Amino acid sequence: MSAAPRLASRPIHSPYMEWAKTRAAARFGLAASAVASVGPGEFPLPIDGGDFTGPSFYGWPPLQEALATHLRVPSRRIVHTVGTSLANHLALAVLADPGDAVLVEHPTYGLIGDTARFLGLEVVRFDRDPARGGVPDPDEIASRMTPRTRVVVVTNLHNPTSAALDPVLLRHIAGIVGERGAWLLVDEVYLDAAFAEPLSSACDLSPNVVVTSSLTKVYGLPGLRCGWIVAPEEVADAAWRLTDLFHVVPSHAAERQSVLALARADVLRQRAHGLLATNHALFGSFLASRPELECVPPAGGTVVFPRLREGSVEALARALREHHETSVVPGGFFGSPDHFRIGVGIATATLTEGLDRIGRVLDARAHLGA
Ligand SMILES: Cc1ncc(COP(=O)(O)O)c(C=O)c1O
């Protein structure tokens, strides 16, 4: 009798994303990392009377132009992708070969490591310690690199702490990485949620820098899946060729809507900043009232990552879910089991109630494992 066919044996699974899709929803959902989604009442996105199908072969020209204007880089350096997720996947795939090593921050957004492992890359860590405000140490990065290290990946703002990388430090890191013949991949999906102006992308810091982002988080438009890579031209060309193997072309209706959305990017960013300013102040007051928690408050961003000084984050998250209709992301998903992530881009009323419920669980000392 022949054996039953089996699935691929390489890691084809993301524990965090599965949890986010199936377990994160709650009445007081504090697990989201995005700014509250823009609804049709606020910003209608018809498909502008155009066709459902268009010449999107290696970028639909009107969208490439809209992205070039938004990002202030020539369109030949831009690859439109299905969200930052595919941007990161394509970038890692064209920058490294199976068996190479990739240096990834700790704590980190799970999909970066999962994608790298799926591509056959060895994942090595460097620290972005929340207690030090998520600031990486360039000497540590240098010391962790070996001749096999092809890519160093950072998020800016950092998921999960929302720490912003100082541009001088980032340039220094790009230099260290470049001297060793490696690429620096900067995931900027949260960058425009930084309160500091002007917002500067790393895309022109150095010729070995590749940047990814999307309209998903700060712009409140996750359903459009409008993402991109900004890279040196030869990297962009390679990533375009790789899209042939993934989806050939993206949804043209979404491309048309993305052009409309990009024309409103300033309004959407202001919307985000208004909400985030209110919500960060709210979180600041909550934090000041809770000696059980410790957190370096970030200057902007859509998430915060407090540490629970004593007790179990799993017990805290369970009590919130089972008795308070509230969800947070347990820090174990980021490799930091004594922390948890709270989204501060959500509706203020939801955040207010969710924080209140976290306070009730802490008051009841349910996190101490009783
Ligand atoms: C650092 C980081 N990069 C990428 C993504 C995915 O972004 P997108 O929805 O644009 O694919 C996320 C989502 O949480 C993220 O946190």
The ligand as an SDF file (V2000), in Angstrom:
LIG
                    3D

 16 16  0  0  0  0  0  0  0  0999 V2000
    6.5480   45.1360   11.6060 C   0  0  0  0  0  0  0  0  0  0  0  0
    5.4260   44.6980   10.7190 C   0  0  0  0  0  0  0  0  0  0  0  0
    5.6460   44.5400    9.4050 N   0  0  0  0  0  0  0  0  0  0  0  0
    4.6570   44.1440    8.5820 C   0  0  0  0  0  0  0  0  0  0  0  0
    3.3950   43.8930    9.0360 C   0  0  0  0  0  0  0  0  0  0  0  0
    2.3330   43.4730    8.0610 C   0  0  0  0  0  0  0  0  0  0  0  0
    1.8670   44.6020    7.4280 O   0  0  0  0  0  0  0  0  0  0  0  0
    0.8220   44.5370    6.2250 P   0  0  0  0  0  0  0  0  0  0  0  0
   -0.5360   44.4530    6.8170 O   0  0  0  0  0  0  0  0  0  0  0  0
    1.0630   45.7950    5.4790 O   0  0  0  0  0  0  0  0  0  0  0  0
    1.1330   43.3260    5.4310 O   0  0  0  0  0  0  0  0  0  0  0  0
    3.1170   44.0290   10.3890 C   0  0  0  0  0  0  0  0  0  0  0  0
    1.7810   43.7140   10.9160 C   0  0  0  0  0  0  0  0  0  0  0  0
    1.5110   43.6710   12.0880 O   0  0  0  0  0  0  0  0  0  0  0  0
    4.1510   44.4460   11.2530 C   0  0  0  0  0  0  0  0  0  0  0  0
    3.9370   44.6010   12.5590 O   0  0  0  0  0  0  0  0  0  0  0  0
  1  2  1  0
  2  3  1  0
  2 15  2  0
  3  4  2  0
  4  5  1  0
  5  6  1  0
  5 12  2  0
  6  7  1  0
  7  8  1  0
  8  9  2  0
  8 10  1  0
  8 11  1  0
 12 13  1  0
 12 15  1  0
 13 14  2  0
 15 16  1  0
M  END
$$$$
